[in-house]
Amino acid sequence: MITGAQIRAARMLVKWTAADLSQRSGVGVLTIYRAETADATPNMLHKNMVAIRATLEDAGIIFLDSGDIIKGGRGVRMRR
């Protein structure tokens, strides 16, 4: 799964507000704000996490996990 910090960073990379992500993903804006405050994996419904991740990936985001040593560990980047 992804962390709140990754959601925040991904949203900034695509230059979306929380309201933009909410509208595109179908997840409530308050749920997005709560998720983004979590340092670890946010405590949220699995379907909401899947929707947020899929929406950001469709926008060109690649999520890097903690085992991704070659790319520097957990984080996000834009698809080339």
Buried (B, 14 or more C-beta within 10 A) or exposed (E): EBBBBBBBBBBEBBEBEBEBBBEBBEBEBEBBEBBBEBEEEBEBEEEBBEBBBEBBEEBEBBBBEEEEEEEEEBBBBEEE
